[in-house]
């Protein structure tokens, strides 16, 4: 599928393998493998599935040395443009660099590892690893994992903390003479995604932006949330590459790519869709299925949560269903009720308070009980 052109801000060009991001290039649609990286055959198969659907770049998660070895073989079997997601393991950058075209790291996670080492030194090491292996970098800032120092500077404006973290890391990159980077600023609330990206683009109109609504959830709600953010930003000329993050079973993962292309095409032709206000009722957020999901039953559980909670659709309540240890703990803290899904148990939370751990079949009645309790408390407070 040929990328579709939309008017864009004049950002600088960043080369990712044979793909150009920014400087007027067509908006590149990306996706991420949901297979376990060590399952080489499945990961290669899904990579090719995503490419056939029109993905310009395919991202793969790497957590450890065994994943690095698998990545070496995946690279041998596919010529797709590959990005790697390091999250908590930035020290693997030099090992994965020879097999990928872009490295993505999360500034918030960088803060929490090797605390004795300065942030500047960590970024400098990443830059050198990228330079030595001919890789681009994505600075990926997420709402649920902003480094504490930036939250402390703007305690009443989380979006500004998000933006300032991204700006600071841009400055560090450029201090080391490295400009081959893009930035993403993500939240599960499409309105916050729009505002954060508008603020960043106003401060650094030259830096290419990767658009995404993190934990958008299941279709059709996840598609609508993504449209709400992407339509507004693309229409303003903001955004050089994007990913639609949907909670889908593996065999349907390519639908993310198809939806991304459709949104771009609609914006190009002036077709905008009226969308509901997700702040007005029940809001279920769920992380996209990816290789970090620790139990594939997570996707089915998310669907069951949606069905179970339909009776509460008029209540302004957010329920988060998260599938891995990377995003699970932090990004359920902001939800009214959260389900952090592990390999065999699900931790049920109310904000940042853990209510207990239950098996996958057992957690739903407990969720219903807590949801009823929350609805009752709010109804009592409204009298």
Backbone torsions as a table, in degrees:
resi	resn	phi	psi	omega
1	UNK	NA	130.5	-179.5
2	UNK	-79.3	129.0	178.2
3	UNK	-57.3	146.6	-177.6
4	UNK	-97.3	141.2	-177.2
5	UNK	-90.5	136.0	169.9
6	UNK	-131.1	153.1	177.8
7	UNK	-60.3	136.7	-176.4
8	UNK	-134.9	156.2	171.4
9	UNK	-64.9	151.5	-176.8
10	UNK	-77.4	70.2	176.3
11	UNK	-76.2	165.8	178.6
12	UNK	-80.3	161.3	-178.4
13	UNK	-82.8	134.4	173.5
14	UNK	-125.3	123.3	-179.5
15	UNK	-89.5	128.6	174.4
16	UNK	-122.3	96.9	-172.8
17	UNK	59.9	-125.7	179.1
18	UNK	-93.5	6.4	-179.5
19	UNK	-102.1	134.0	172.7
20	UNK	-100.8	132.6	174.2
21	UNK	-113.3	130.6	178.4
22	UNK	90.0	-179.8	178.3
23	UNK	56.9	37.3	175.5
24	UNK	85.5	0.4	177.1
25	UNK	-66.8	152.6	176.9
26	UNK	-55.5	146.2	178.8
27	UNK	-61.6	122.2	-178.3
28	UNK	-88.2	130.9	177.9
29	UNK	-94.7	130.8	-179.4
30	UNK	-116.6	167.8	170.0
31	UNK	-153.0	178.8	-177.0
32	UNK	-135.7	137.7	178.0
33	UNK	-65.5	138.8	176.3
34	UNK	-100.2	-6.4	179.8
35	UNK	-75.5	159.6	172.7
36	UNK	-69.5	129.4	-175.8
37	UNK	-58.3	-34.5	-179.4
38	UNK	-71.6	-15.4	173.1
39	UNK	-85.0	85.1	-170.4
40	UNK	-60.4	-48.0	-177.3
41	UNK	-60.0	-45.8	-178.5
42	UNK	-66.0	-38.6	-178.1
43	UNK	-69.7	-41.0	175.9
44	UNK	-63.2	-42.2	-179.4
45	UNK	-62.2	-43.0	-179.3
46	UNK	-71.4	-35.6	175.4
47	UNK	-56.5	-47.8	-180.0
48	UNK	-66.5	-35.6	176.2
49	UNK	-60.0	-44.0	-179.3
50	UNK	-68.9	-39.4	178.2
51	UNK	-63.8	-43.1	179.0
52	UNK	-61.2	-32.0	179.4
53	UNK	-76.9	-10.9	177.1
54	UNK	114.8	14.7	178.2
55	UNK	-74.5	123.3	176.6
56	UNK	-77.8	-30.3	-178.9
57	UNK	-137.8	136.4	178.1
58	UNK	-118.2	128.4	-177.8
59	UNK	-100.3	142.2	179.5
60	UNK	-129.8	138.5	179.1
61	UNK	-89.2	140.7	177.0
62	UNK	-129.2	124.0	-177.2
63	UNK	-112.0	-22.8	-171.3
64	UNK	-159.2	-178.5	-175.5
65	UNK	-63.6	-35.0	178.6
66	UNK	-65.1	-37.2	175.8
67	UNK	-65.0	-36.1	178.5
68	UNK	-62.8	-43.7	178.9
69	UNK	-63.1	-40.1	177.5
70	UNK	-64.4	-40.3	-179.3
71	UNK	-61.6	-36.7	178.5
72	UNK	-57.7	-45.1	-179.5
73	UNK	-73.0	-35.9	176.5
74	UNK	-60.3	-43.6	178.4
75	UNK	-60.7	-37.0	-179.3
76	UNK	-66.8	-30.6	-173.1
77	UNK	-94.6	-8.9	-179.4
78	UNK	-138.3	146.6	174.7
79	UNK	-103.9	15.8	177.3
80	UNK	-60.5	151.6	172.9
81	UNK	-75.4	118.2	-172.2
82	UNK	-111.5	138.9	168.7
83	UNK	-115.2	153.7	178.0
84	UNK	-121.9	141.3	179.0
85	UNK	-104.7	116.9	-175.7
86	UNK	-96.8	-28.3	-179.2
87	UNK	45.8	-107.7	-172.4
88	UNK	-85.4	-0.8	-169.9
89	UNK	-120.2	53.9	-175.0
90	UNK	-62.2	-22.8	-177.9
91	UNK	-69.6	-8.4	176.6
92	UNK	-85.5	-1.1	-172.3
93	UNK	-56.7	-44.1	-177.6
94	UNK	-70.5	-23.8	179.1
95	UNK	-79.7	-35.9	-178.8
96	UNK	-87.1	-22.1	-175.7
97	UNK	-50.5	-42.0	-178.1
98	UNK	-64.2	-15.8	-173.6
99	UNK	-110.4	-0.1	-177.9
100	UNK	-133.8	173.3	-177.5
101	UNK	-110.1	-15.6	179.7
102	UNK	-150.6	144.3	177.7
103	UNK	-114.8	128.8	176.3
104	UNK	-109.7	130.0	173.9
105	UNK	-129.6	156.8	-179.2
106	UNK	-107.2	114.8	-178.8
107	UNK	-54.8	-33.9	179.8
108	UNK	-64.5	-42.7	178.2
109	UNK	-69.5	-32.9	178.5
110	UNK	-60.6	-33.9	180.0
111	UNK	-61.8	-34.4	-169.5
112	UNK	-89.1	-7.9	-179.5
113	UNK	-108.6	149.2	179.9
114	UNK	46.0	60.7	-173.9
115	UNK	-61.3	-24.2	-179.6
116	UNK	-72.8	-17.1	-178.4
117	UNK	-94.9	142.5	-178.8
118	UNK	-71.7	153.2	176.9
119	UNK	-59.0	-40.1	180.0
120	UNK	-59.7	-41.9	179.4
121	UNK	-66.1	-38.4	179.3
122	UNK	-65.0	-45.6	179.1
123	UNK	-64.7	-40.5	177.9
124	UNK	-59.6	-39.5	178.7
125	UNK	-66.7	-41.6	177.3
126	UNK	-62.1	-43.2	179.3
127	UNK	-60.7	-44.7	-178.9
128	UNK	-65.2	-39.6	177.9
129	UNK	-62.8	-41.5	178.9
130	UNK	-66.9	-42.3	-179.3
131	UNK	-64.5	-42.2	-177.7
132	UNK	-67.5	-27.5	-175.2
133	UNK	-111.4	13.3	175.7
134	UNK	58.9	46.9	-179.8
135	UNK	-113.3	148.1	165.6
136	UNK	-84.2	169.6	179.6
137	UNK	-129.0	141.8	166.8
138	UNK	-112.5	124.7	171.5
139	UNK	-86.4	105.2	-173.7
140	UNK	-107.2	99.9	-178.0
141	UNK	-95.5	127.3	-179.5
142	UNK	-116.5	146.2	-177.3
143	UNK	-59.2	-35.4	-174.7
144	UNK	-83.9	0.2	-176.0
145	UNK	-144.2	39.1	177.5
146	UNK	-71.9	137.2	-179.8
147	UNK	-58.1	136.0	-175.3
148	UNK	-54.2	-35.1	-176.5
149	UNK	-60.9	-33.0	179.9
150	UNK	-80.2	-33.5	175.3
151	UNK	-65.8	-35.7	179.4
152	UNK	-68.1	-31.3	-179.6
153	UNK	-71.5	-34.2	-178.6
154	UNK	-130.0	69.0	-172.3
155	UNK	-62.2	-20.8	-178.0
156	UNK	-107.1	11.6	-178.4
157	UNK	-146.5	84.7	-177.9
158	UNK	-62.7	-33.6	179.8
159	UNK	-64.5	-38.9	178.7
160	UNK	-66.5	-35.5	175.5
161	UNK	-62.2	-40.8	177.3
162	UNK	-59.2	-48.5	-177.6
163	UNK	-67.0	-44.5	-177.9
164	UNK	-65.7	-34.6	175.6
165	UNK	-62.1	-45.7	179.3
166	UNK	-63.2	-43.9	-179.8
167	UNK	-62.5	-39.5	-179.6
168	UNK	-64.2	-41.2	-179.2
169	UNK	-71.0	-32.1	172.5
170	UNK	-60.5	-44.6	-179.9
171	UNK	-61.4	-42.2	179.5
172	UNK	-63.0	-44.8	178.4
173	UNK	-56.3	-47.1	-176.2
174	UNK	-71.4	-29.1	173.8
175	UNK	-60.2	-31.1	178.5
176	UNK	-91.1	9.2	177.1
177	UNK	73.7	25.5	-177.0
178	UNK	-115.0	120.4	-179.1
179	UNK	-120.1	6.2	-177.4
180	UNK	-89.1	62.9	-178.2
181	UNK	-139.4	155.2	171.8
182	UNK	-123.6	167.3	-176.6
183	UNK	-129.0	144.0	169.1
184	UNK	-129.1	141.6	176.8
185	UNK	-128.5	108.4	-169.5
186	UNK	-120.9	149.1	175.3
187	UNK	-148.8	162.9	176.5
188	UNK	-83.9	-11.6	178.1
189	UNK	-96.9	114.8	-176.3
190	UNK	-59.6	-31.1	179.0
191	UNK	-65.3	-38.4	178.1
192	UNK	-69.8	-35.2	177.3
193	UNK	-61.0	-44.3	179.5
194	UNK	-61.0	-49.6	-176.0
195	UNK	-65.7	-42.8	-179.0
196	UNK	-62.7	-43.2	-179.6
197	UNK	-70.3	-34.1	175.9
198	UNK	-65.0	-43.0	178.8
199	UNK	-62.4	-45.7	-178.7
200	UNK	-64.6	-45.3	-178.3
201	UNK	-62.3	-31.8	177.4
202	UNK	-68.7	-36.2	-179.1
203	UNK	-80.3	-37.6	-177.3
204	UNK	-134.2	72.2	-178.2
205	UNK	-66.0	-11.3	-178.4
206	UNK	-85.8	-16.0	-173.3
207	UNK	-90.9	124.9	177.8
208	UNK	-62.2	142.3	-177.6
209	UNK	-114.5	135.4	173.0
210	UNK	-98.9	118.6	-176.7
211	UNK	-92.7	142.1	175.9
212	UNK	-167.4	145.2	169.8
213	UNK	-107.3	107.2	-175.5
214	UNK	-74.9	145.7	-177.3
215	UNK	52.3	43.1	178.9
216	UNK	-61.5	-32.1	175.3
217	UNK	101.8	-155.8	-174.6
218	UNK	-88.0	153.8	171.3
219	UNK	-67.9	149.9	0.9
220	UNK	-86.8	-12.4	-175.4
221	UNK	-60.3	-41.2	-179.4
222	UNK	-63.4	-34.5	177.1
223	UNK	-68.3	-42.3	-179.2
224	UNK	-63.4	-43.7	178.7
225	UNK	-61.2	-42.3	179.4
226	UNK	-64.1	-42.8	178.0
227	UNK	-60.2	-43.6	-177.5
228	UNK	-56.0	-42.7	179.8
229	UNK	-76.9	-49.2	-171.7
230	UNK	-68.4	-40.1	-179.9
231	UNK	-58.7	-45.3	-177.4
232	UNK	-66.6	-45.2	-175.9
233	UNK	-70.6	-46.7	-180.0
234	UNK	-61.8	-36.3	179.2
235	UNK	-65.4	-25.0	177.3
236	UNK	-88.7	0.8	-177.9
237	UNK	82.6	14.1	-178.6
238	UNK	-101.1	124.5	177.6
239	UNK	122.0	123.8	-178.2
240	UNK	-116.1	-18.4	175.1
241	UNK	-155.5	156.7	-176.7
242	UNK	-151.4	160.0	170.6
243	UNK	-136.6	131.3	171.4
244	UNK	-90.6	117.5	-175.9
245	UNK	-99.8	106.2	-177.0
246	UNK	-119.8	147.1	174.7
247	UNK	-85.5	103.9	-173.4
248	UNK	-139.3	150.5	170.4
249	UNK	-65.8	157.6	-173.2
250	UNK	-53.9	-40.7	-174.7
251	UNK	-69.9	-11.5	179.5
252	UNK	-111.2	10.8	-173.7
253	UNK	-60.1	-31.0	-178.1
254	UNK	-64.2	-15.5	179.3
255	UNK	-63.1	-27.6	175.0
256	UNK	-55.8	-44.6	-176.7
257	UNK	-67.6	-44.3	-179.0
258	UNK	-61.9	-41.8	178.5
259	UNK	-64.3	-42.1	179.3
260	UNK	-58.7	-46.6	178.4
261	UNK	-63.7	-37.3	-179.4
262	UNK	-66.3	-39.7	178.3
263	UNK	-62.7	-44.9	179.9
264	UNK	-61.8	-44.9	-179.9
265	UNK	-62.0	-40.1	-179.6
266	UNK	-65.1	-42.9	178.8
267	UNK	-64.0	-41.6	179.9
268	UNK	-58.6	-37.4	-176.8
269	UNK	-98.3	12.3	175.3
270	UNK	73.3	22.9	178.9
271	UNK	-97.9	106.2	-179.6
272	UNK	-113.1	140.9	-174.6
273	UNK	-107.0	131.2	175.6
274	UNK	-71.3	132.2	-175.3
275	UNK	-123.9	154.4	-179.3
276	UNK	-75.2	163.5	175.4
277	UNK	-86.9	106.6	-176.8
278	UNK	-71.7	-11.8	176.4
279	UNK	-79.6	-6.1	-172.8
280	UNK	-91.2	-9.6	-178.3
281	UNK	-155.0	-160.8	-179.1
282	UNK	-60.8	132.7	-178.5
283	UNK	-127.7	113.7	177.8
284	UNK	-103.8	119.9	175.5
285	UNK	-108.8	142.1	-179.9
286	UNK	-145.3	136.3	-178.4
287	UNK	-69.6	153.5	178.6
288	UNK	-67.1	145.9	175.3
289	UNK	-64.1	126.9	179.1
290	UNK	-147.1	-179.8	-173.9
291	UNK	-69.4	-11.8	179.0
292	UNK	-85.8	-8.7	176.9
293	UNK	-59.6	127.3	-171.6
294	UNK	-90.4	-9.6	175.4
295	UNK	-152.9	121.4	-176.2
296	UNK	-64.2	-14.3	175.6
297	UNK	-66.2	-11.2	178.5
298	UNK	-56.3	-42.2	-178.0
299	UNK	-64.3	-44.7	178.6
300	UNK	-63.9	-39.3	179.0
301	UNK	-62.2	-41.9	179.0
302	UNK	-59.4	-41.3	178.3
303	UNK	-66.2	-38.4	178.8
304	UNK	-67.4	-36.3	176.7
305	UNK	-62.7	-42.7	178.8
306	UNK	-59.7	-44.8	-179.0
307	UNK	-67.5	-44.0	-177.6
308	UNK	-60.8	-35.4	-170.6
309	UNK	-98.0	7.4	-178.3
310	UNK	-57.7	-31.1	-179.0
311	UNK	-63.4	-18.8	-177.5
312	UNK	-100.9	19.8	-170.7
313	UNK	-60.7	-25.8	-177.2
314	UNK	-86.7	-7.6	-176.7
315	UNK	-91.0	137.8	-178.2
316	UNK	-81.8	81.3	-175.4
317	UNK	-134.3	138.5	177.2
318	UNK	-109.5	128.3	176.2
319	UNK	-118.2	126.4	-179.6
320	UNK	-109.4	130.7	176.1
321	UNK	-117.5	108.3	-172.5
322	UNK	-117.1	141.1	-168.4
323	UNK	-106.6	4.4	-177.2
324	UNK	-151.4	169.8	-177.4
325	UNK	-74.9	-19.5	-176.8
326	UNK	-72.4	-50.1	-177.1
327	UNK	-102.3	-19.1	-174.0
328	UNK	-56.4	-54.6	-175.0
329	UNK	-62.8	-51.7	-173.8
330	UNK	-72.5	-39.4	-170.9
331	UNK	-88.2	-2.4	166.8
332	UNK	-91.1	-15.3	-178.7
333	UNK	-62.0	-33.7	-176.0
334	UNK	-85.2	-11.3	-178.8
335	UNK	-84.4	154.3	175.5
336	UNK	-63.3	-44.0	174.8
337	UNK	-133.0	137.8	-177.7
338	UNK	-132.4	144.6	174.1
339	UNK	-121.5	112.0	179.9
340	UNK	-101.9	110.0	-169.4
341	UNK	-92.5	118.3	177.2
342	UNK	-101.4	-168.6	-177.8
343	UNK	-60.2	-39.5	-176.9
344	UNK	-132.1	-14.4	-179.1
345	UNK	-130.5	161.2	178.2
346	UNK	-119.9	124.8	176.5
347	UNK	-87.3	120.2	178.2
348	UNK	-92.9	131.0	-176.1
349	UNK	-129.9	154.1	168.0
350	UNK	-121.9	108.2	-166.3
351	UNK	55.0	-125.8	-177.7
352	UNK	-97.2	11.9	-178.9
353	UNK	-97.7	123.6	177.6
354	UNK	-79.1	128.2	-178.8
355	UNK	-98.6	-13.9	179.6
356	UNK	147.5	166.3	176.9
357	UNK	-117.0	135.2	-173.4
358	UNK	-137.3	157.7	173.5
359	UNK	-67.7	163.7	-178.9
360	UNK	-56.8	-47.1	179.4
361	UNK	-67.8	-28.5	-174.5
362	UNK	-83.0	-19.6	-170.4
363	UNK	-72.2	-29.2	-173.3
364	UNK	-62.5	-45.8	176.8
365	UNK	-59.8	-36.1	178.2
366	UNK	-68.6	-38.1	175.5
367	UNK	-61.5	-44.7	179.7
368	UNK	-59.8	-42.7	179.3
369	UNK	-61.4	-46.1	-179.4
370	UNK	-68.3	-35.9	178.0
371	UNK	-65.3	-43.4	177.7
372	UNK	-62.2	-39.9	179.9
373	UNK	-64.4	-42.2	179.9
374	UNK	-64.9	-43.1	178.3
375	UNK	-62.1	-42.8	179.6
376	UNK	-64.7	-39.6	178.8
377	UNK	-64.3	-41.7	-178.7
378	UNK	-70.3	-36.1	177.6
379	UNK	-65.5	-38.8	178.7
380	UNK	-67.7	-36.5	-180.0
381	UNK	-72.3	-20.6	-177.9
382	UNK	-83.0	-10.7	-177.4
383	UNK	-72.4	NA	NA
